[in-house]
Every structure is written in C-alpha cells, then in structure tokens.
Amino acid sequence: MPIISKYSNEKIENILDEVMEVLHKNDVSVDLSLMVLGNSLTHIINSQVPTHQRKAIADKFVKAFSASINTKD
C-alpha cells in the first residue's frame, strides 16, 4: 500500500529544487552536501521534536531513507 503524504508532490519538489540549487550554486561536494543535510536533520529533530520522541523519529527516518536508496543501476 503506498504511503500518502499530507504534502503535495509539487510542494516537496519545489523545496527540493531550492535546496539543490543552493548546493549547486555553492559548488558543494557530495561529502559536504551529506554533512550539511545531516546536520540540518539533526538540528530539526533536536529543536522541533519532543525529547521522548527523537529516537523513534530518527529510527523511522533511517528506515525510510535506507529503503529509498537505489542499490541497482
């Protein structure tokens, strides 16, 4: 069963395009991009998620992230 988001694909794609544009504009390497995005995730979780929910949110994110990685060319 597909997961239905409360956010439109258009909104998600627009924000993603803006983030990618900033990284591209600054000629950011893959490792720096991952570091910046990872630090952003950490900041969002630590500043906007109640302490008692942080580990569960992080675990769910890691699971979804891992499942979304294309391991075949």
FENBEL-V239483 format. One record per backbone hydrogen bond with DSSP energy under -1.0 kcal/mol. CO is the residue of the C=O (numbers start at 1). NH is the residue of the N-H. E is the energy in kcal/mol with one decimal. If there is no record, write none. Layout:
# FENBEL-V239483
CO,NH,E + CO,NH,E
This chain:
# FENBEL-V239483
8,12,-2.2 + 9,13,-3.0 + 10,14,-2.5 + 11,15,-2.2 + 12,16,-2.6 + 13,17,-2.6 + 14,18,-1.9 + 15,19,-2.5 + 16,20,-2.8 + 17,21,-2.1 + 18,22,-1.9 + 19,23,-2.1 + 20,24,-2.7 + 21,25,-3.1 + 22,26,-1.7 + 23,28,-2.2 + 24,27,-1.8 + 29,33,-2.7 + 30,34,-2.5 + 31,35,-2.0 + 32,36,-2.8 + 33,37,-2.7 + 34,38,-2.6 + 35,39,-2.6 + 36,40,-2.0 + 37,41,-2.2 + 38,42,-2.4 + 39,43,-2.5 + 40,44,-2.6 + 41,45,-2.7 + 42,46,-2.8 + 43,47,-2.1 + 44,48,-2.1 + 45,49,-1.6 + 50,53,-2.3 + 53,57,-2.4 + 54,58,-2.8 + 55,59,-2.7 + 56,60,-2.3 + 57,61,-2.5 + 58,62,-2.7 + 59,63,-2.2 + 60,64,-2.5 + 61,65,-3.2 + 62,66,-2.7 + 63,67,-2.0 + 64,68,-1.2
